[in-house]
């Protein structure tokens, strides 16, 4: 094997050693330490520390949400140290400042620039580069050389099996980019562009570096995978409840809180630059409560600790909600709360009760279509009961008003003179004039996790052929908050442990005493009432990184909405896990997604992508019906999670790549050759089963991802949950998978089950990093990246309003390059090869139903069109 010689090795060492003749002091033999002694010379070290040549402003591109500005000190072309910047714009004399921002981790980053683990040169797996050089010498073309290797299963398997076992050899940038470009060109030509993928998380932490790679992938027609969802930083409850992704207040808003709960968020450790706001708010008089299973660092800042057992937070939140509903909506009405929920929540909307055998169960919203209104988008305009006139009203602001002529000027929450009724039972007290009904509600408090039902009464009203109640009526029943005259199984009080959602019920589950749960709930509500909604809950990974975390979050969010705290300065939820806030979003999206050049971009949820392509679904024997509500219609019976995922793709609920079981480029050529409209041709091919969605057969070699680029991330060691499955099935190397797929277990009905489970789907794993990580050790090609002190970039966060710039304190050392320069080099090499091998082609791109477009009304009344 021919290896690239080490350029300047002897000369470099000579220069390093000669430096001791020009520096005062005694050097150790390995030149790692210098000693000075005697008189005033002993403190020279401290004076020299400030004897720098220049100071450069920069920051750190790390997913910590800090986004702190730092002074980088440079002397003789070497980064010596860093200190915090202290020139942030003032927020005014009535509150603390955002500065100084920083932590010990940021204060030590300069070590990375000169670390022994620094990736200094391009590397390629030795066995692979030997194969590539031999094939190229024989065939004379790098693309043909790559194709030759991939066409030989034995050679392909050999270099896959040595992934992660060392053997990386140094090569030139030209040779590395040639191999990378050849792999991309061959993959696009042979299989289609959607077999190319990119992974890089959290754009906000270094948005230009992210955009450089993302733009490259999107311009090729590749798929960019998401990240926030796969490693469970995404609070799924946010889009479920608000219709939007995470949007939370800056840390300065903690200062305005009158009551502050840290629930699953260890602020001093995980939000170090911002923790001072929490401590300062306490000095201002804010009560601070910590919900945590252990005596964590944030607990010592708290006025009160609720030691909730790990994973049981939803039970505590439900019990607190039970208290707030009882005290503030039933026993007495707090006008501030009731006015808020009427205007800003779905509690007043009317719900149809469905007859299921001899029982009633909650159904779907009563809409304008149900009450005979012949208006545009009637099925998406839910109705309420006007408390003043006792008549049905369709209020502005629902989805049906978002699109179409009928909604112009009505996409708002202006209720006019309408006062939505929270209950169909006036005065919230039963009387003989109002009928009631016993409704079956789901209950999941069993020890083995299976769902049961509980029967509780709600007041009802008949509207045409429909029996209805409000969401609020159902909510009281679900929480077990009794009102006079209603039938069913109800708690006798807060101290009744036999009924779900009471303070006494949660005590043996969570370990929090019933008395403390009641008292904190009352304090939280009273504070919100007296302060105008300034009760806040800081939330984080402690309750987000759990199965069913969406339900936990929704139980906590309910506390905030019931107390009128959402959307208030000093109130509401404050979820902090990933650095998700890209401040200059509009311009960045265009750059990153390459929508100025081609659209739509291919983007895929990472959770479904990795679940399928790392074959974790093959080991998943947990049937979908185990997650079904006891009130469900049995549609999940016998279904595998993979079946539901395939159905979601087929109905357009979620994109998935690759798209089809053949090249999207070839498919476009076929349609054009047949003289057909491409969309009609593809739909016809799918309907006739001549074309299959790749998601229905992910283990077919035609449907594998072939080239994956990872940058700004350690996918294998950190972001990629289920790393052992990545190693075995995606990379084809040794792994520590503890079990084999069940031979006779649950199998999908709508997804093909290949007899032989594949090992080694990826032809090429390429990574760009400045340090050796689990991912670079597994990669076929490793490119050396500039650190955060060696390139220009931008960083922003949801914790403060500033956009910080990265500035190069020194030029990238050795052969390192910025991500922007690296992808530029790959793109230039790719373009030269593409002229010969790809030419001009048309592509077919499938997208999911898009958010905030008329696509959201594709399923009236929740109907399904699962053509699989």
C-alpha positions in Angstrom: 0.0 0.0 0.0 1.4 3.4 -0.9 1.0 5.9 1.9 1.3 9.7 1.6 4.6 10.8 3.2 4.5 12.9 6.4 5.3 16.4 5.0 7.8 18.4 7.1 8.0 15.9 9.9 11.7 16.3 10.7 11.7 20.1 9.9 8.6 20.6 12.1 10.3 18.9 15.0 13.5 20.9 14.6 11.6 24.2 14.6 9.7 23.1 17.7 12.9 22.2 19.6 14.8 25.4 18.5 12.1 27.5 20.1 13.6 26.8 23.5 16.7 28.9 22.6 14.5 32.0 22.3 12.3 31.5 25.3 13.6 32.2 28.9 13.4 29.4 31.4 14.4 25.7 31.7 12.6 23.2 29.4 11.7 19.6 30.1 13.1 17.0 27.7 9.7 16.5 26.1 9.3 20.3 25.7 5.9 20.2 27.5 6.9 22.3 30.5 9.0 25.4 31.2 10.2 26.4 34.6 11.3 29.9 35.8 12.6 30.7 39.2 14.1 33.6 41.2 13.1 37.1 42.2 10.6 39.0 40.2 10.9 36.4 37.4 8.7 34.0 39.3 5.6 36.1 38.4 6.5 36.6 34.8 4.0 33.9 33.9 1.1 36.0 35.1 2.3 39.2 33.4 3.0 37.4 30.1 -0.5 36.1 30.1 -1.7 39.6 29.3 1.1 40.2 26.9 -0.9 39.2 23.9 -0.7 40.3 20.3 -4.4 40.6 19.6 -7.8 39.8 21.0 -10.5 38.3 18.8 -14.2 38.0 19.5 -15.6 34.5 18.9 -18.0 32.0 20.5 -18.5 28.2 20.7 -20.6 26.1 18.3 -21.8 23.7 20.9 -25.3 22.5 21.6 -25.5 24.0 25.1 -27.9 26.9 24.5 -25.4 29.3 26.0 -24.2 31.1 22.8 -21.7 33.2 24.9 -19.3 35.8 23.4 -15.7 35.3 24.3 -12.4 37.2 24.0 -9.8 34.9 22.4 -6.1 35.9 23.1 -3.4 35.3 20.5 0.3 35.6 21.0 2.9 34.6 18.4 0.2 33.1 16.3 -0.9 30.8 19.1 -4.2 30.9 20.9 -3.2 31.2 24.6 -6.5 31.5 26.5 -10.0 33.0 26.5 -12.1 35.2 28.8 -15.7 36.3 28.7 -16.8 39.4 26.8 -18.5 42.0 28.9 -19.9 44.5 26.4 -23.4 43.1 25.9 -26.0 45.9 25.3 -27.6 46.7 28.6 -31.2 45.6 29.4 -31.7 48.6 31.6 -31.4 49.6 35.2 -34.4 47.7 36.5 -33.0 44.2 36.0 -29.8 42.2 35.9 -27.7 42.0 32.8 -27.2 39.1 30.4 -23.4 39.3 31.0 -21.0 37.9 31.9 -21.9 34.7 30.1 -19.8 31.6 30.1 -18.8 28.5 32.0 -15.7 26.4 32.8 -16.3 24.3 29.7 -16.1 27.3 27.4 -13.1 28.7 29.3 -11.1 25.7 28.4 -12.0 25.2 24.7 -8.7 26.6 23.4 -7.2 23.2 24.5 -9.0 21.6 21.6 -7.0 23.6 19.0 -3.8 21.9 20.1 -5.2 18.7 21.5 -3.5 15.3 20.7 -6.9 14.2 19.6 -7.1 16.9 16.9 -7.8 15.7 13.4 -5.1 17.5 11.5 -5.2 15.9 8.0 -7.6 14.1 5.7 -7.8 10.3 6.4 -9.3 7.4 4.5 -9.7 3.8 5.6 -6.5 2.1 4.5 -8.1 -0.9 2.9 -10.6 1.2 1.0 -8.0 3.6 -0.3 -5.9 0.7 -1.5 -8.9 -0.7 -3.4 -9.8 2.7 -4.8 -6.3 3.4 -6.1 -6.0 0.0 -7.7 -9.4 0.3 -9.4 -8.7 3.8 -10.6 -5.3 2.8 -12.0 -7.0 -0.1 -13.8 -10.1 1.8 -15.1 -8.8 5.4 -15.4 -11.9 7.0 -13.9 -12.7 7.6 -10.2 -16.5 7.0 -10.7 -15.9 3.8 -12.5 -13.4 2.8 -9.8 -16.0 3.4 -7.1 -18.6 1.5 -9.1 -16.2 -1.4 -9.5 -15.7 -1.7 -5.8 -19.4 -1.6 -5.0 -20.2 -4.2 -7.6 -18.0 -6.7 -5.8 -19.7 -7.9 -2.6 -16.5 -9.5 -1.3 -14.5 -6.3 -1.5 -17.4 -4.1 -0.2 -17.8 -6.4 2.8 -14.1 -6.4 3.5 -13.7 -2.7 4.0 -17.1 -2.4 5.9 -16.0 -5.1 8.4 -12.9 -3.1 9.4 -14.8 0.1 10.2 -14.0 1.2 13.7 -10.8 -1.0 13.9 -8.2 1.6 13.1 -6.4 1.6 9.8 -7.1 5.2 8.8 -4.3 6.5 6.6 -3.4 10.1 5.7 -4.2 11.2 2.2 -4.3 14.5 0.4 -7.4 16.7 0.2 -7.5 16.1 -3.5 -7.7 12.3 -3.2 -10.2 12.5 -0.3 -12.6 14.8 -2.2 -12.2 12.7 -5.3 -13.3 9.6 -3.5 -16.2 11.4 -1.8 -17.4 12.9 -5.1 -17.1 9.6 -7.0 -19.2 7.9 -4.4 -21.9 10.6 -4.7 -21.9 10.6 -8.5 -22.1 6.8 -8.7 -24.9 6.6 -6.1 -27.0 9.2 -7.8 -26.5 7.6 -11.2 -27.1 4.0 -10.0 -29.9 4.5 -7.4 -31.1 8.1 -7.4 -30.2 11.1 -5.3 -32.4 10.2 -2.4 -30.0 7.5 -1.4 -27.6 10.3 -0.4 -28.2 11.7 3.1 -26.8 14.2 5.5 -26.9 14.5 9.3 -25.9 17.6 11.3 -27.8 18.7 14.4 -28.8 22.1 15.9 -28.2 24.6 13.1 -28.3 27.5 15.6 -25.0 26.6 17.2 -23.0 27.3 14.0 -25.6 28.1 11.3 -23.2 28.8 8.4 -21.3 25.5 8.9 -24.6 23.7 9.0 -26.0 25.5 6.0 -22.8 24.7 4.0 -23.3 21.0 4.2 -27.1 21.0 4.1 -27.1 23.1 1.0 -24.6 20.7 -0.7 -26.8 17.7 0.2 -30.0 19.5 -1.0 -28.5 20.6 -4.2 -27.7 17.0 -5.0 -31.3 16.0 -4.2 -30.2 14.2 -1.1 -32.2 13.9 2.1 -31.4 15.9 5.3 -32.4 14.0 8.4 -33.8 15.8 11.4 -32.2 15.5 14.8 -34.3 17.1 17.6 -36.8 14.2 17.5 -34.5 11.2 17.3 -32.6 11.9 20.5 -35.8 13.0 22.3 -34.9 16.7 22.8 -38.1 17.6 20.9 -41.0 18.2 23.2 -43.7 16.5 21.1 -46.3 18.2 23.2 -45.4 21.5 21.7 -46.8 20.8 18.2 -49.5 18.7 19.7 -50.8 21.6 21.9 -49.7 24.7 20.1 -49.4 23.6 16.5 -45.8 24.9 16.5 -42.4 23.7 17.4 -40.7 24.8 20.6 -40.9 28.5 21.2 -39.9 29.6 24.7 -38.9 32.7 26.6 -35.3 34.0 27.0 -33.7 33.4 30.4 -34.2 37.1 31.2 -37.9 36.4 31.5 -37.2 34.3 34.6 -36.6 37.6 36.4 -40.3 38.5 35.9 -41.7 35.3 37.3 -43.6 35.5 40.6 -43.5 31.7 41.0 -40.8 29.6 39.4 -40.8 25.8 39.2 -37.8 23.9 37.8 -39.2 20.6 36.6 -36.7 18.2 35.0 -34.2 21.0 34.3 -31.0 21.3 36.4 -30.4 24.9 35.5 -27.0 25.6 37.3 -25.4 22.6 35.5 -27.1 22.6 32.1 -27.8 26.4 31.7 -24.8 27.7 33.6 -24.6 31.1 31.8 -28.2 31.8 32.6 -28.6 30.4 36.1 -27.9 33.8 37.7 -31.4 34.9 36.6 -33.0 32.2 38.7 -30.9 33.1 41.8 -31.5 36.8 41.3 -35.3 36.2 40.9 -35.2 34.6 44.4 -33.7 37.7 45.9 -36.5 39.6 44.3 -39.0 37.5 46.2 -39.9 34.8 43.6 -40.6 31.4 45.2 -38.5 28.7 43.6 -39.7 25.1 43.7 -37.7 22.1 42.3 -39.3 18.9 41.1 -36.5 16.3 40.9 -36.0 12.7 42.0 -32.5 13.5 43.4 -30.9 16.3 45.4 -29.5 17.9 42.3 -27.5 21.1 42.1 -30.6 23.2 41.4 -32.2 21.9 44.6 -30.0 23.9 46.8 -31.3 27.1 45.1 -34.9 26.1 45.8 -37.3 27.2 48.6 -39.0 23.8 48.3 -38.1 20.4 46.9 -40.7 18.0 45.6 -38.8 14.6 45.4 -40.9 13.1 42.6 -39.7 9.6 41.6 -38.1 9.4 38.2 -40.6 8.9 35.4 -43.7 9.6 37.5 -44.0 13.4 36.8 -47.3 13.1 34.9 -49.0 11.7 38.0 -47.9 14.7 40.1 -49.0 17.1 37.4 -52.4 15.5 37.0 -52.9 15.7 40.8 -51.9 19.4 40.8 -54.3 19.9 37.9 -57.1 18.2 39.9 -56.5 20.7 42.7 -56.5 23.8 40.4 -59.7 22.7 38.6 -61.4 22.0 41.9 -60.4 25.2 43.7 -60.5 27.7 40.8 -63.2 26.4 38.4 -65.7 24.4 40.4 -65.7 25.3 44.1 -65.3 28.9 43.0 -64.6 30.6 39.7 -61.5 32.7 39.3 -62.5 35.2 36.5 -58.9 35.7 35.4 -58.5 32.0 34.7 -61.9 31.4 33.2 -61.7 34.4 30.9 -58.3 33.1 29.7 -59.3 29.6 28.9 -62.4 30.8 27.1 -60.4 33.0 24.8 -57.1 31.1 24.2 -57.8 27.3 24.7 -60.1 24.7 23.2 -62.0 24.1 26.5 -65.2 25.8 25.2 -65.4 23.7 22.0 -68.3 21.3 21.8 -67.5 17.6 21.4 -69.8 15.0 20.0 -70.4 11.9 22.1 -70.4 8.7 20.1 -72.5 5.6 20.8 -70.2 2.6 21.1 -72.4 -0.4 21.8 -74.3 0.5 24.9 -71.8 3.1 26.0 -70.9 6.7 25.2 -67.4 7.7 24.4 -65.9 11.1 23.5 -65.9 11.7 19.7 -64.9 14.6 17.4 -65.5 18.3 17.6 -68.9 19.6 16.5 -68.3 21.7 13.4 -70.1 24.1 11.2 -70.8 21.2 8.9 -72.6 19.3 11.6 -75.0 22.2 12.3 -75.8 22.8 8.7 -73.8 25.9 7.9 -72.9 25.9 4.2 -69.7 27.7 4.4 -66.2 27.2 3.1 -64.1 24.6 5.0 -67.1 24.0 7.3 -65.6 20.7 8.5 -62.6 22.6 10.0 -64.6 25.2 11.9 -65.6 23.9 15.4 -68.5 25.4 17.3 -69.0 26.8 20.8 -72.0 27.7 22.9 -72.4 31.4 23.5 -73.0 31.8 27.2 -74.9 35.1 26.7 -77.4 34.0 24.1 -77.3 30.2 24.7 -76.9 29.7 21.0 -74.4 27.9 18.8 -71.6 30.1 17.4 -68.6 29.3 15.2 -65.8 31.6 16.4 -63.0 33.0 14.3 -59.5 31.7 14.4 -59.9 28.0 13.8 -58.2 26.2 10.9 -61.1 26.6 8.5 -60.6 30.4 8.5 -56.9 30.1 7.7 -57.4 29.4 4.0 -60.0 30.6 1.5 -62.0 33.7 0.8 -64.4 33.1 3.7 -61.6 33.4 6.2 -60.2 36.8 5.1 -60.1 39.0 8.2 -61.2 36.2 10.5 -57.9 34.4 11.1 -57.8 35.9 14.6 -59.1 35.3 18.1 -61.4 38.3 18.2 -64.6 36.9 19.8 -66.5 40.2 19.6 -69.5 40.0 21.9 -69.4 36.2 22.1 -68.6 34.7 25.6 -67.9 31.0 25.0 -69.5 28.8 27.6 -67.1 26.4 29.4 -69.9 23.9 30.1 -73.3 23.1 28.6 -74.6 23.2 32.1 -75.3 26.8 33.1 -73.8 28.0 36.4 -71.7 24.8 36.5 -74.2 23.2 38.9 -76.5 20.4 38.0 -80.2 20.9 38.1 -83.2 19.0 36.9 -83.4 20.9 33.6 -80.2 19.6 32.2 -79.6 16.0 31.1 -76.4 14.2 31.9 -74.7 11.2 30.4 -72.3 8.6 31.6 -69.1 8.7 29.4 -66.3 6.1 29.3 -62.9 7.6 29.7 -59.5 6.0 29.3 -57.3 5.3 32.4 -53.7 4.2 32.3 -52.8 4.0 35.9 -52.4 0.2 36.0 -49.1 -1.3 37.1 -48.6 -3.4 34.0 -49.4 -0.5 31.6 -52.6 -1.8 30.0 -55.4 0.7 29.6 -58.7 0.5 31.4 -61.8 2.7 31.5 -63.6 4.7 34.1 -67.2 5.9 33.8 -68.0 9.4 34.8 -70.9 11.7 34.1 -71.0 14.9 32.1 -73.7 17.4 31.4 -75.0 17.1 27.8 -77.1 18.9 25.2 -78.6 17.7 22.0 -77.7 19.5 18.8 -79.7 18.0 15.9 -78.7 14.4 15.9 -75.7 14.9 18.1 -75.3 14.6 21.8 -72.6 17.1 22.9 -70.6 18.4 25.8 -67.6 20.7 26.0 -63.9 19.9 26.2 -64.0 21.4 29.7 -66.8 19.1 30.8 -64.7 16.1 29.6 -61.6 17.5 31.3 -63.3 17.8 34.7 -64.5 14.2 34.3 -61.0 13.0 33.3 -59.3 14.7 36.2 -62.0 13.3 38.6 -63.3 16.7 39.6 -66.9 16.1 40.7 -69.9 18.4 40.3 -73.3 17.9 42.0 -75.7 15.7 40.2 -73.4 13.9 37.8 -73.3 10.1 37.8 -70.2 7.9 37.8 -67.2 6.9 39.9 -65.9 10.1 41.6 -63.2 10.7 44.3 -64.6 11.6 47.7 -61.9 14.3 48.1 -58.2 15.0 47.8 -57.4 12.2 50.3 -59.1 9.5 48.2 -56.4 7.2 46.9 -58.8 4.9 45.1 -59.6 7.2 42.1 -57.0 8.4 39.5 -55.6 11.9 39.6 -56.2 12.8 43.2 -53.3 14.1 45.4 -53.6 10.9 47.6 -53.6 8.7 44.5 -50.3 10.1 43.3 -48.5 9.9 46.6 -47.5 6.2 46.5 -46.6 6.6 42.8 -44.4 9.7 43.0 -43.3 9.8 46.6 -44.5 13.4 47.0 -46.9 13.8 49.9 -50.5 14.6 49.1 -50.3 17.6 51.3 -47.3 19.1 49.5 -48.9 18.5 46.1 -52.1 20.3 47.2 -50.2 23.2 48.8 -47.9 23.8 45.8 -50.8 23.6 43.4 -52.7 26.2 45.4 -49.6 28.5 45.7 -48.9 28.2 42.0 -52.5 29.1 41.1 -52.8 31.9 43.6 -49.5 33.5 42.5 -50.8 33.4 38.9 -54.0 35.0 39.8 -52.4 37.8 41.9 -49.5 38.5 39.5 -51.5 38.3 36.2 -50.2 35.0 35.0 -46.5 35.2 36.1 -46.2 31.6 37.2 -43.5 29.8 35.2 -42.2 26.2 34.8 -38.7 25.5 33.5 -38.7 22.1 31.8 -36.0 20.0 30.3 -34.5 16.6 29.6 -35.3 15.2 33.0 -38.9 14.8 32.0 -38.5 15.0 28.2 -36.2 12.0 27.7 -38.9 9.5 28.6 -41.3 7.2 26.7 -44.7 9.0 26.6 -43.0 12.3 27.5 -45.6 14.0 25.4 -48.3 13.1 27.9 -46.1 14.2 30.8 -45.5 17.6 29.1 -49.2 18.0 28.3 -50.1 17.4 31.9 -47.6 20.1 33.0 -48.7 22.5 30.2 -52.3 22.2 31.4 -51.3 23.7 34.7 -50.0 26.8 32.9 -53.0 27.2 30.6 -55.5 26.7 33.4 -53.8 29.5 35.4 -53.7 31.9 32.4 -49.9 31.8 32.4 -49.0 30.9 28.8 -48.0 33.8 26.7 -47.2 36.1 29.6 -43.9 37.7 30.4 -42.7 35.9 33.5 -45.1 33.0 33.0 -45.7 29.9 30.9 -43.5 27.1 29.9 -39.7 27.4 29.4 -38.4 24.2 27.7 -34.6 24.2 27.4 -32.7 21.2 26.0 -31.2 21.9 22.5 -30.1 25.2 21.1 -32.9 25.3 18.6 -33.4 29.1 17.9 -32.1 30.3 14.6 -32.7 34.0 14.9 -32.1 35.0 11.2 -34.4 32.1 10.2 -35.8 33.3 6.9 -32.5 34.0 5.2 -30.9 30.9 6.7 -33.7 28.6 5.5 -33.2 29.7 1.9 -29.5 29.2 2.1 -29.5 25.9 4.0 -32.3 24.3 2.0 -31.1 25.6 -1.3 -34.6 26.8 -2.1 -33.2 29.7 -4.1 -32.0 27.0 -6.6 -34.4 24.1 -6.4 -37.5 23.1 -4.4 -38.9 21.3 -2.6 -36.0 20.2 -0.4 -35.9 16.6 0.8 -36.2 16.5 4.5 -37.0 13.5 6.6 -37.7 12.9 10.3 -34.6 11.3 11.8 -36.7 9.1 14.1 -38.4 7.2 11.3 -35.3 7.2 9.1 -32.9 5.6 11.6 -35.6 3.3 13.0 -36.0 1.8 9.5 -32.5 1.9 8.1 -30.7 0.7 11.2 -33.2 -2.2 11.3 -34.3 -1.4 14.9 -37.8 -2.3 13.7 -36.7 -5.9 13.2 -36.0 -6.2 16.9 -39.2 -4.4 18.0 -41.7 -6.9 19.2 -43.8 -4.4 21.0 -47.1 -4.4 19.1 -48.8 -1.1 18.2 -52.0 -2.3 19.9 -50.1 -2.1 23.2 -50.2 1.7 22.8 -53.8 1.9 21.8 -56.5 3.5 24.0 -58.9 1.1 25.6 -61.5 3.2 23.8 -59.9 2.6 20.4 -61.7 0.8 17.5 -59.1 -2.0 17.3 -57.3 -0.6 14.2 -53.9 -1.3 15.7 -54.7 -5.0 16.4 -51.9 -7.1 15.0 -50.1 -4.1 13.7 -46.4 -3.5 14.0 -45.0 0.0 14.6 -43.5 -0.2 11.1 -46.9 -0.7 9.7 -48.1 2.5 11.2 -45.0 4.3 9.9 -45.6 3.0 6.4 -49.2 4.1 6.6 -48.2 7.6 7.7 -45.9 7.9 4.7 -48.6 6.6 2.3 -51.1 9.2 3.6 -48.6 12.0 3.4 -48.4 12.5 7.1 -44.6 12.1 7.1 -42.0 12.0 4.3 -39.5 9.1 4.0 -36.5 8.6 1.9 -35.6 6.8 -0.3 -39.0 7.3 -1.9 -39.5 4.4 -4.3 -38.0 1.0 -5.1 -36.3 2.5 -8.1 -34.4 5.7 -9.0 -36.5 8.9 -9.0 -34.4 10.1 -12.0 -35.3 7.0 -14.0 -38.9 7.4 -13.0 -39.0 10.9 -14.5 -37.4 9.6 -17.7 -40.0 6.8 -17.9 -42.9 9.3 -17.6 -41.4 11.7 -20.2 -40.7 8.8 -22.5 -44.3 7.7 -22.2 -45.5 11.2 -22.9 -47.2 11.4 -19.6 -47.5 14.0 -16.9 -45.0 12.9 -14.2 -47.4 13.2 -11.2 -50.1 11.2 -13.0 -47.7 8.6 -14.1 -46.3 8.1 -10.7 -49.7 7.9 -9.1 -50.8 5.3 -11.6 -47.7 3.2 -11.1 -48.3 3.2 -7.4 -52.0 2.4 -7.7 -51.2 -0.5 -10.1 -48.5 -1.8 -7.7 -45.9 -1.5 -10.4 -44.0 1.0 -8.2 -43.5 0.6 -4.4 -42.8 3.0 -1.7 -39.3 2.2 -0.3 -40.6 2.4 3.3 -42.6 -0.8 2.6 -39.4 -2.7 1.9 -36.5 -0.9 3.7 -34.2 -4.0 3.7 -34.2 -4.4 -0.1 -30.8 -3.3 -1.3 -32.5 -1.0 -3.8 -33.9 1.0 -0.9 -30.8 1.3 1.3 -29.2 4.7 2.0 -25.8 4.5 0.3 -23.8 7.7 1.2 -24.0 9.5 4.5 -22.2 12.7 5.5 -22.0 13.7 9.2 -20.6 17.0 10.3 -20.8 19.0 13.5 -21.9 15.9 15.2 -21.0 12.6 16.8 -23.8 10.5 15.4 -22.6 7.1 16.4 -21.5 8.0 19.9 -24.1 10.6 20.9 -26.9 11.6 18.6 -27.7 8.2 17.1 -29.7 6.3 19.8 -29.4 2.6 19.4 -25.7 2.9 18.3 -25.2 -0.9 18.3 -27.8 -1.2 15.5 -26.1 1.5 13.5 -22.9 -0.5 13.7 -24.3 -3.9 12.7 -26.9 -2.9 10.1 -25.9 0.5 8.7 -22.1 0.1 8.8 -21.7 -3.7 8.8 -19.0 -3.9 11.4 -18.7 -5.5 14.9 -21.4 -4.5 17.3 -22.7 -5.3 20.8 -26.2 -6.0 19.8 -27.5 -8.2 22.7 -30.2 -10.1 20.9 -31.3 -11.4 17.6 -34.6 -10.4 15.8 -37.4 -12.7 17.1 -37.9 -15.6 14.7 -41.6 -16.1 15.4 -42.5 -12.7 16.9 -44.7 -10.0 15.6 -44.0 -9.1 12.0 -45.5 -6.2 9.9 -48.4 -6.8 7.6 -47.8 -3.9 5.2 -44.0 -4.0 5.2 -41.9 -6.7 3.6 -39.8 -8.9 5.9 -36.6 -9.9 4.1 -35.4 -13.4 5.3 -31.8 -12.3 5.6 -31.4 -9.1 7.7 -28.8 -6.9 6.0 -25.5 -5.9 7.5 -23.7 -3.0 5.9 -26.1 -0.8 4.0 -23.8 2.2 3.7 -21.3 2.3 0.9 -19.6 5.4 2.3 -19.7 7.2 5.7 -17.9 10.5 5.5 -17.4 12.8 8.5 -16.0 16.2 9.1 -14.7 17.0 12.6 -11.9 18.6 14.5 -11.5 15.7 17.0 -11.5 12.0 16.9 -15.0 10.7 18.0 -16.9 7.4 17.7 -18.2 8.6 14.3 -14.8 9.5 12.8 -13.4 6.2 14.0 -16.2 4.4 12.1 -15.9 6.6 9.0 -14.5 5.7 5.7 -13.3 9.3 5.0 -12.5 11.8 7.7 -11.9 15.5 6.8 -10.2 17.8 9.3 -12.4 20.7 10.4 -11.4 24.1 11.7 -12.4 24.7 15.3 -14.7 27.5 16.4 -11.7 29.9 16.9 -10.5 29.3 13.3 -13.5 30.2 11.1 -16.3 32.7 10.6 -19.8 31.7 11.5 -22.9 32.7 13.5 -24.5 31.5 16.7 -27.9 32.3 18.3 -30.0 30.8 21.0 -33.5 31.0 22.6 -31.8 32.0 25.9 -31.0 35.6 24.8 -31.7 37.9 21.9 -28.2 38.3 20.5 -26.6 36.8 17.4 -22.9 36.1 18.1 -20.2 35.9 15.5 -17.4 33.4 15.2 -14.2 35.1 14.1 -11.0 33.4 13.2 -8.4 34.1 15.9 -5.8 32.2 13.8 -5.8 30.6 10.4 -6.9 26.9 10.4 -3.7 25.0 11.3 -2.2 22.0 9.6 -4.6 21.0 6.8 -7.8 21.8 8.5 -10.5 23.7 6.7 -13.8 25.3 7.7 -17.0 23.3 6.9 -17.8 25.9 4.2 -14.4 25.4 2.5 -14.6 21.6 2.8 -18.0 21.3 1.2 -16.9 23.8 -1.5 -14.0 21.5 -2.4 -16.2 18.5 -2.6 -18.8 20.4 -4.7 -16.2 21.5 -7.2 -14.9 18.0 -7.6 -18.4 16.6 -7.9 -19.4 19.1 -10.5 -16.5 18.1 -12.7 -17.4 14.4 -12.5 -21.1 15.1 -13.0 -20.6 16.7 -16.4 -19.4 13.4 -17.7 -21.5 10.9 -15.7 -24.8 12.5 -14.9 -25.6 15.2 -17.4 -29.0 16.9 -17.1 -31.7 14.9 -15.5 -35.2 15.5 -14.0 -36.1 14.4 -10.5 -39.3 13.3 -8.9 -39.7 14.5 -5.3 -42.3 13.3 -2.8 -43.1 15.6 0.1 -45.4 15.2 3.0 -48.5 17.3 3.6 -47.1 20.6 4.5 -47.7 22.6 7.7 -49.5 25.9 7.5 -50.8 25.2 4.0 -54.2 23.9 2.8 -52.6 20.4 3.0 -53.6 20.5 6.7 -57.2 20.0 5.6 -56.6 16.9 3.6 -58.5 14.7 6.1 -61.9 16.1 6.9 -63.3 14.9 10.2 -60.1 12.9 10.7 -60.9 10.4 8.0 -58.1 8.1 6.7 -57.1 7.4 3.1 -54.6 4.6 3.7 -54.3 3.1 0.2 -51.7 0.6 1.3 
